[in-house]
Amino acid sequence: MVNDLFPVGDWIRHHALRTWPVILFLLLIIVPSIALVVLDSPTKTTFDVAAWLFAAYYALAWLLLLGVIIRPDHVTRPMLLVLVAVALVTQVPLALALEQALHSSTTALGTSIVTVGIPEELAKAIPILVVALIYRRSHGLLPRDYLFLGAVSGLVFGASEVVHYFTVNGVVEFYQTVESSIPAIEHLLNTGHSAPTAVFAALVGPVLLFIITFVWRFLTDPITHACWSGLTGYFIGLAATSRYRWYQVAWIGLVIAAILHGLNDWSQVNGRPVWILVVIVSGILFLGYARVGARQDQQFDQALPPALRPHHVAPTADQPEPALAGARHARPWWQH
């Protein structure tokens, strides 16, 4: 009876509870608690650690969703680890160096595209190219796989960017927000208006608005960067799979991503109603290429020899050709 009510042994032995989606799910549950424990003794170091945990939390959540939507057949866990490692080492330093060299500005559309969009999209393309050079021949990666790798590269960059912005610029902006509210509070106190609603309007309101704005940046920055760099990855995939020459298509996704990125950051668009349209277009383009890539990849798979098709398992005496589902180790990471 105890075994039926509390089958702990079965839980431990069941392979489904040791899969990556389950592990990521558990991480998503415990990360907020870890961050709050870290912030129990606030210092500059714990503040930075909590910011990274917060950014990684949403990036992992988006990763799970993107894996279910795109379903890349040839992307493996080691491949993802290589991409993430290269991204963490190269992306932010390269983007900052290029932006400083180009004197980045978002006051005009052209400068926003050239000095912000292109540098950041170039930085996000580096990890995709590294993975292409290492794995394209051994794993038979398809354009949809590269689109997913590009999206993961964008998640890493978006998380890194928002942490950098929050820990470097956020403190300054917070003090500026408080400082700008002090004259209004002093005026209220000098004129006898010390009601809670007046104080809220003068100080608490702007501070809460600042906090909520940053919370949304942690949530939205990774996925918007993922959509843009996913486009770059798809066109790199078209070239890497020898469907087109590099000079014909590899630059197209980068240009589209840089234009959308520049539009998003342009001071005349960012924070205004048309900004929502730019985000929608970015998402629709990303999903469009994901679906088109899925259909074209299926056609491409049919043209491959059976041994190179995804989920293929060599026939044995006990298991004739073809294998229906493939060996467990041959499944993509999102199916484990």
Order of alpha helices (4+ residues) and beta strands (2+ residues): alpha-alpha-alpha-alpha-alpha-alpha-alpha-alpha-alpha-alpha-alpha-alpha-alpha
